[in-house]
């Protein structure tokens, strides 16, 4: 998601800008052959549909040693690459606390781009289908996971640690400076109170790949 800077114009301007960015992103995704429909938000108490899987986890951004609060325009999302058929799939954004519960096709996945948080901007992403684009996110962060059909999987908490730098003097604030690391934490407490409501998870922690 792109960062939109808003002055005095209020919340309505933010919402309009956010809607425009989302619409433009969906249109661009369709042109690049990205599946925007197959990954959907889910509820833990719902049964897993036949031929699908559920992924549960969290994305945490640590900026300058502090947990980043997610607002309207910086909630993380992912562009996934499904190795079984070479498809790219967009995920929904995580919730405001970084947690997600997604329903999607089973199979082996790699994370092609990790969006949101405090990401680098204008990064070149070359897709296997020949399309290329400059994106605001971490390209090929070295994350992969596998989902079995008919099961709910605990992927763990993806923790991204970065340093920031001052933004443009006119705009104020801070922006991405450097990536310090990405780790996956097997911390079931990161799933919060929903853990007590859920069926037994299959542990399928996201793995870190050599880059």
VENFENSUL-V254368 format. One record per residue. N is the residue number from 1. SS is DSSP state (a for helix, b for strand, c for the rest). PSI is psi as a letter, one per 30 degrees, with the letter a starting at -180 (999 if undefined). D_LAST is the distance of its C-alpha to the last C-alpha in Angstrom with 2 decimals. Layout:
[[N/SS/PSI/D_LAST] [N/SS/PSI/D_LAST]]
//
This chain:
[[1/c/k/24.40] [2/c/l/25.75] [3/c/k/27.57] [4/c/k/31.32] [5/c/k/33.53] [6/c/k/37.01] [7/c/b/40.13] [8/c/f/43.46] [9/c/f/43.39] [10/a/a/42.60] [11/a/e/40.71] [12/a/e/41.97] [13/a/e/40.16] [14/a/e/36.88] [15/a/e/37.47] [16/a/e/38.44] [17/a/e/35.39] [18/a/e/33.13] [19/a/e/34.90] [20/a/e/34.58] [21/a/e/30.82] [22/a/e/30.43] [23/a/e/32.74] [24/a/e/30.97] [25/a/e/27.56] [26/a/e/29.08] [27/a/e/30.68] [28/a/e/27.56] [29/a/e/25.61] [30/a/e/28.42] [31/a/f/28.36] [32/c/g/24.66] [33/c/h/25.15] [34/b/k/23.64] [35/b/j/25.44] [36/c/g/26.81] [37/c/f/29.17] [38/c/f/27.57] [39/c/j/25.96] [40/b/l/28.87] [41/b/k/29.81] [42/c/l/31.61] [43/c/k/33.96] [44/c/e/33.39] [45/c/f/37.01] [46/c/k/36.90] [47/c/l/36.55] [48/c/k/33.42] [49/c/l/34.60] [50/c/k/34.78] [51/c/g/31.70] [52/b/l/29.51] [53/b/l/27.44] [54/b/k/27.12] [55/b/k/24.05] [56/b/k/24.90] [57/b/a/22.82] [58/b/l/22.44] [59/b/k/20.31] [60/b/k/21.15] [61/b/k/20.48] [62/b/j/21.53] [63/b/j/22.62] [64/c/h/24.13] [65/c/g/24.57] [66/b/k/26.38] [67/b/k/25.77] [68/c/k/25.73] [69/c/k/28.58] [70/c/k/27.97] [71/c/a/30.64] [72/c/e/31.57] [73/c/g/28.86] [74/c/g/25.70] [75/c/k/25.20] [76/c/l/21.63] [77/b/l/20.99] [78/b/k/18.16] [79/b/j/17.65] [80/b/k/16.79] [81/b/j/16.00] [82/b/j/18.24] [83/c/f/17.12] [84/c/e/20.77] [85/c/g/22.19] [86/c/g/19.57] [87/b/k/21.04] [88/b/k/19.76] [89/b/k/21.49] [90/b/k/22.19] [91/c/l/22.90] [92/c/l/25.78] [93/c/l/25.34] [94/c/l/25.35] [95/c/l/28.67] [96/c/f/29.77] [97/c/g/28.74] [98/c/f/25.18] [99/b/l/26.07] [100/b/k/25.76] [101/b/j/27.38] [102/b/k/26.39] [103/b/k/27.93] [104/b/l/25.97] [105/b/k/25.83] [106/c/l/24.48] [107/b/a/21.57] [108/b/k/17.82] [109/b/k/15.84] [110/b/l/12.49] [111/b/j/12.63] [112/b/e/12.48] [113/b/k/13.90] [114/b/j/15.12] [115/b/l/18.48] [116/c/a/21.15] [117/c/b/21.57] [118/c/i/21.26] [119/c/l/18.51] [120/c/l/17.83] [121/c/l/20.05] [122/c/h/20.06] [123/b/k/16.36] [124/b/k/16.12] [125/b/j/15.02] [126/b/j/15.60] [127/c/l/16.46] [128/c/f/16.85] [129/c/g/20.60] [130/c/f/20.79] [131/c/k/21.32] [132/b/k/19.73] [133/b/l/20.43] [134/b/k/19.85] [135/b/l/19.19] [136/c/i/19.66] [137/b/l/16.63] [138/b/j/12.96] [139/b/k/11.29] [140/c/i/8.39] [141/c/f/8.25] [142/c/h/6.31] [143/b/k/9.90] [144/b/l/12.05] [145/b/l/15.67] [146/b/k/18.66] [147/b/k/22.23] [148/c/k/25.43] [149/c/k/28.46] [150/c/g/31.22] [151/c/l/29.47] [152/b/k/28.35] [153/b/k/24.95] [154/b/j/23.90] [155/b/f/20.22] [156/b/a/20.47] [157/b/k/20.09] [158/b/j/16.88] [159/b/j/17.39] [160/b/k/15.96] [161/b/k/17.23] [162/b/l/18.01] [163/b/l/20.73] [164/b/l/23.17] [165/b/l/25.60] [166/b/k/29.02] [167/c/a/29.26] [168/c/k/31.86] [169/c/e/35.18] [170/c/e/37.02] [171/c/f/34.83] [172/c/a/34.14] [173/c/a/31.54] [174/b/l/27.97] [175/b/l/24.71] [176/b/k/20.96] [177/b/e/20.25] [178/b/l/16.89] [179/b/k/14.19] [180/b/f/14.60] [181/b/l/12.48] [182/b/k/12.15] [183/b/l/13.79] [184/b/k/15.70] [185/b/k/19.32] [186/c/i/21.68] [187/c/j/24.67] [188/a/f/27.19] [189/a/f/29.23] [190/a/f/26.67] [191/a/f/28.27] [192/a/a/31.57] [193/a/f/35.04] [194/a/f/34.05] [195/a/e/32.91] [196/a/f/36.61] [197/c/f/37.26] [198/c/l/34.51] [199/c/l/34.77] [200/c/k/32.78] [201/c/l/29.07] [202/b/k/26.81] [203/b/k/23.95] [204/c/h/20.69] [205/c/k/18.29] [206/c/k/15.08] [207/b/l/12.29] [208/b/k/8.94] [209/c/l/6.17] [210/c/k/3.79] [211/c/999/0.00]]
//
